[in-house]
Amino acid sequence: MTHWIISTDLDGTLLDHHTYSYQSAMPAIKKSLSKGIPIIFNTSKTLPETIDVQKEIGVSSPFIIENGAAVYLPKTLYRELTDHIKSKSCREDYQYFYNSLGIKREKILDHLSKLKTEFNYDFTGFSELSDKQLMALTGLELIQAQNAKARSFSEPVIWEDSAVQLKNFKMQLKQVGLKVLKGGRFYHIQGHNNKGKALIWLKNLYQKFYHNIDASYDVKVIALGDSENDVDMLNCSDIPVIIRSNNHKAPSVNHKQQIISNNIGPLGWNNEVLNILNKQKT
């Protein structure tokens, strides 16, 4: 028996790129939740940002933050798996167990500072922006902007230098165990974690969870994303859905089952999820 889970990017995918609205996706969200299908936010957003979006939409599933840097699992949902989770080196944080897969932001900022000083690269990181500057760039409200800056495993930057310099920058970061990942708005500097690795870890956990209920369960993943930082997640899913964007070209995904939405943002999310659920036995 197949048990589906949904892994979704937020900005530009489930949330409108400009307004951050998810209302167009509500029919598919409600249908998924009514069928017991977990909706996993797999996002570049921070912990407080993601918790806020969950509360607003009414989702209480596990979630993945900062491009696969950490997986968070609500304790109340996973009491049956407590011993297994702890054996996987998960830590406890208030209402969650979490598995850290990324590099601490302090180390990332140290490397960025050294490279900027030595090679005079032209970029601006979140750590250098005031709340008002970030609000102007993103359209976020004050609390939302503050939550966006509360990063633990990554540093988004605005790249204002040449393509040649970006190539050099990437090579130098690679030498210290870091990489540059292009998101919908910013370049994200982080460790070699990604949304796909985190999703595979979580899928395996779900597989064990459902096997404890019925050994015939087979967990499969519907993944939805619109940017380059979603490619690893899309490639490791069973049904990858590329959400169209008016702001950048679609990411290149190597998967036979890939779907490209007809509509952009949350409306595309809604229509494709409904189409898939109507065809699948869940």
C-alpha positions as CSV (number, residue, x, y, z in Angstrom):
1,M,0.0,0.0,0.0
2,T,1.4,3.4,-1.0
3,H,1.4,6.2,1.5
4,W,2.2,9.6,0.0
5,I,4.0,12.5,1.5
6,I,4.4,16.0,-0.1
7,S,7.7,17.8,0.1
8,T,7.3,21.4,-1.0
9,D,9.4,24.6,-1.4
10,L,7.7,27.7,-0.1
11,D,8.6,31.0,-1.7
12,G,7.6,31.0,-5.4
13,T,6.0,27.6,-5.0
14,L,3.4,27.2,-2.3
15,L,3.7,30.9,-1.5
16,D,3.3,33.6,-4.2
17,H,6.7,35.2,-5.1
18,H,5.5,38.7,-4.5
19,T,2.6,38.6,-2.0
20,Y,3.5,35.4,-0.1
21,S,-0.1,34.3,-0.3
22,Y,-1.0,30.6,-0.3
23,Q,-4.8,31.0,-0.8
24,S,-4.8,29.7,-4.3
25,A,-3.4,26.4,-3.0
26,M,-5.9,25.9,-0.2
27,P,-8.2,23.4,-2.0
28,A,-5.2,21.0,-2.6
29,I,-3.8,21.6,0.9
30,K,-7.2,20.7,2.5
31,K,-7.6,17.7,0.3
32,S,-4.1,16.4,1.2
33,L,-4.5,16.9,4.9
34,S,-8.0,15.2,4.8
35,K,-6.3,12.2,3.2
36,G,-3.7,12.1,6.0
37,I,-0.9,13.1,3.6
38,P,1.8,15.1,5.4
39,I,2.8,18.4,3.8
40,I,6.6,18.8,4.5
41,F,7.9,22.3,4.1
42,N,11.3,21.9,2.5
43,T,12.5,25.5,2.4
44,S,15.4,27.9,2.5
45,K,13.5,29.7,5.3
46,T,14.6,29.8,8.9
47,L,13.2,27.9,11.9
48,P,11.0,30.8,13.2
49,E,9.8,31.7,9.6
50,T,8.8,28.1,8.9
51,I,7.0,27.7,12.2
52,D,5.0,30.9,11.5
53,V,4.0,29.6,8.0
54,Q,2.9,26.3,9.5
55,K,0.7,28.0,12.1
56,E,-0.8,30.3,9.5
57,I,-1.7,27.5,7.0
58,G,-2.6,25.0,9.7
59,V,0.1,22.4,9.0
60,S,1.8,20.4,11.8
61,S,4.1,18.0,9.9
62,P,7.9,17.7,10.2
63,F,9.8,20.3,8.2
64,I,13.2,21.0,6.7
65,I,14.9,24.4,7.0
66,E,17.7,26.4,5.3
67,N,18.1,24.2,2.2
68,G,18.3,20.9,4.0
69,A,20.4,22.1,6.9
70,A,18.1,20.6,9.6
71,V,15.1,18.4,9.8
72,Y,12.6,19.2,12.6
73,L,10.1,16.7,13.9
74,P,7.3,17.6,16.4
75,K,7.6,15.5,19.5
76,T,3.9,15.0,19.9
77,L,3.7,13.2,16.5
78,Y,6.6,10.9,16.9
79,R,6.5,9.4,20.4
80,E,6.5,5.9,18.9
81,L,9.9,6.7,17.2
82,T,11.6,8.4,20.1
83,D,14.3,5.7,20.6
84,H,14.9,5.5,16.9
85,I,15.2,9.2,16.5
86,K,17.6,9.5,19.4
87,S,19.7,6.7,17.9
88,K,20.0,8.9,14.7
89,S,21.9,11.6,16.7
90,C,18.8,13.9,16.8
91,R,18.8,16.6,19.4
92,E,15.9,18.0,21.4
93,D,14.8,21.6,21.1
94,Y,11.6,22.6,23.0
95,Q,8.8,21.0,21.1
96,Y,10.9,19.3,18.5
97,F,13.5,16.6,17.8
98,Y,15.9,17.9,15.1
99,N,18.7,16.4,13.0
100,S,21.4,18.9,12.0
101,L,22.9,18.3,8.6
102,G,24.5,21.7,8.0
103,I,27.5,23.9,9.0
104,K,27.0,26.6,11.7
105,R,26.4,30.1,10.4
106,E,29.3,31.5,12.5
107,K,31.8,29.5,10.5
108,I,30.2,30.5,7.2
109,L,30.3,34.2,8.1
110,D,34.0,33.9,9.1
111,H,34.9,32.4,5.7
112,L,32.8,35.1,3.8
113,S,34.5,37.9,5.7
114,K,38.0,36.6,4.9
115,L,37.2,36.2,1.2
116,K,35.5,39.6,0.9
117,T,38.5,41.3,2.5
118,E,41.2,39.4,0.6
119,F,39.6,39.5,-2.9
120,N,37.3,42.6,-2.6
121,Y,34.2,40.7,-3.8
122,D,31.1,42.8,-4.2
123,F,28.2,41.2,-2.3
124,T,25.9,41.9,0.6
125,G,24.9,39.3,3.1
126,F,21.8,39.2,5.4
127,S,24.1,39.8,8.3
128,E,25.0,43.2,6.8
129,L,21.4,44.3,6.2
130,S,19.3,46.3,8.5
131,D,15.7,45.2,9.1
132,K,14.4,48.1,7.0
133,Q,16.8,47.2,4.1
134,L,15.6,43.6,4.1
135,M,12.0,44.7,4.3
136,A,12.5,46.9,1.2
137,L,14.2,44.0,-0.7
138,T,11.6,41.4,0.1
139,G,8.3,43.1,1.0
140,L,8.3,41.4,4.4
141,E,6.9,42.9,7.5
142,L,9.3,43.8,10.4
143,I,8.8,40.6,12.4
144,Q,9.0,38.5,9.2
145,A,12.3,40.3,8.2
146,Q,13.7,39.7,11.7
147,N,12.8,36.0,11.5
148,A,14.4,35.8,8.0
149,K,17.7,37.0,9.5
150,A,17.6,34.5,12.3
151,R,19.6,31.9,10.4
152,S,21.6,29.1,12.0
153,F,23.2,27.2,9.0
154,S,23.4,29.6,6.0
155,E,24.0,33.1,4.8
156,P,21.9,34.5,1.9
157,V,23.8,37.1,-0.1
158,I,23.0,39.6,-2.9
159,W,25.6,39.1,-5.5
160,E,26.6,42.4,-7.1
161,D,29.9,41.3,-8.8
162,S,30.6,39.7,-12.2
163,A,29.9,36.2,-13.4
164,V,33.6,35.5,-13.6
165,Q,34.1,36.6,-10.0
166,L,31.1,34.4,-8.9
167,K,32.9,31.4,-10.5
168,N,36.1,32.2,-8.5
169,F,34.0,32.7,-5.4
170,K,32.4,29.4,-5.7
171,M,35.7,27.6,-6.2
172,Q,37.2,29.2,-3.1
173,L,34.2,28.3,-1.0
174,K,34.3,24.7,-2.2
175,Q,37.9,24.5,-0.9
176,V,36.6,25.2,2.7
177,G,33.6,22.8,2.5
178,L,31.0,25.4,1.4
179,K,28.9,25.9,-1.7
180,V,26.7,28.6,-3.4
181,L,23.1,27.7,-4.1
182,K,20.9,29.9,-6.2
183,G,17.4,30.5,-4.7
184,G,14.5,32.5,-5.9
185,R,15.9,35.8,-4.7
186,F,19.3,35.3,-3.2
187,Y,22.5,33.2,-3.4
188,H,22.7,31.0,-0.3
189,I,26.1,30.2,1.1
190,Q,26.0,26.9,3.1
191,G,27.5,23.5,3.7
192,H,27.1,20.6,1.4
193,N,23.6,19.8,2.8
194,N,20.7,20.0,0.4
195,K,17.0,19.6,0.3
196,G,17.3,16.1,-1.3
197,K,19.6,14.6,1.4
198,A,17.3,15.9,4.1
199,L,14.2,14.6,2.4
200,I,15.7,11.1,2.0
201,W,16.5,11.0,5.7
202,L,13.0,12.0,6.5
203,K,11.4,9.6,4.0
204,N,13.3,6.7,5.6
205,L,12.0,7.8,9.0
206,Y,8.5,7.8,7.6
207,Q,9.0,4.4,6.1
208,K,9.9,3.0,9.6
209,F,7.0,4.9,11.2
210,Y,4.4,3.4,8.8
211,H,6.0,-0.1,8.8
212,N,5.4,-0.1,12.6
213,I,1.7,0.2,11.7
214,D,1.6,-2.0,8.6
215,A,4.6,-3.7,6.9
216,S,2.8,-3.4,3.5
217,Y,3.1,0.4,3.5
218,D,5.4,2.0,0.9
219,V,6.2,5.6,1.3
220,K,6.4,7.7,-1.8
221,V,7.1,11.4,-2.3
222,I,5.5,14.2,-4.4
223,A,7.9,17.1,-4.5
224,L,7.2,20.6,-5.7
225,G,9.7,23.5,-6.3
226,D,10.5,26.3,-8.7
227,S,14.3,27.1,-8.3
228,E,17.7,25.6,-8.6
229,N,17.9,24.9,-4.9
230,D,15.0,22.5,-5.3
231,V,16.6,20.3,-7.9
232,D,18.0,17.7,-5.4
233,M,14.6,17.4,-3.7
234,L,12.9,17.1,-7.1
235,N,15.3,14.5,-8.4
236,C,15.0,12.2,-5.4
237,S,11.2,12.2,-5.3
238,D,8.8,9.8,-7.0
239,I,6.8,12.6,-8.7
240,P,8.7,15.9,-9.1
241,V,6.6,18.9,-10.0
242,I,8.3,22.0,-11.3
243,I,6.3,25.1,-10.6
244,R,6.5,27.8,-13.3
245,S,7.8,31.2,-12.4
246,N,7.6,34.6,-14.1
247,N,10.8,35.6,-12.3
248,H,13.3,33.0,-13.5
249,K,13.6,30.0,-15.8
250,A,12.6,26.6,-14.6
251,P,15.3,24.4,-13.0
252,S,16.7,21.5,-14.9
253,V,15.5,18.2,-13.4
254,N,16.6,14.7,-14.5
255,H,13.5,12.6,-13.8
256,K,11.2,10.6,-16.1
257,Q,8.1,11.4,-14.1
258,Q,8.6,15.2,-14.0
259,I,5.6,17.5,-14.3
260,I,5.8,21.2,-15.2
261,S,2.8,23.2,-14.0
262,N,0.6,25.1,-16.3
263,N,0.2,27.9,-13.8
264,I,2.7,29.8,-11.7
265,G,3.1,29.8,-7.9
266,P,0.4,28.5,-5.5
267,L,-2.2,28.1,-8.3
268,G,0.2,25.8,-10.2
269,W,0.8,24.0,-6.9
270,N,-2.9,23.6,-6.3
271,N,-3.8,22.3,-9.7
272,E,-0.9,19.8,-10.0
273,V,-1.4,18.4,-6.5
274,L,-5.1,17.9,-7.2
275,N,-4.4,16.2,-10.5
276,I,-1.9,13.8,-8.9
277,L,-4.1,13.0,-6.0
278,N,-7.1,12.3,-8.2
279,K,-5.0,9.8,-10.2
280,Q,-3.3,8.1,-7.2
281,K,-4.5,5.5,-4.7
282,T,-3.6,6.9,-1.3
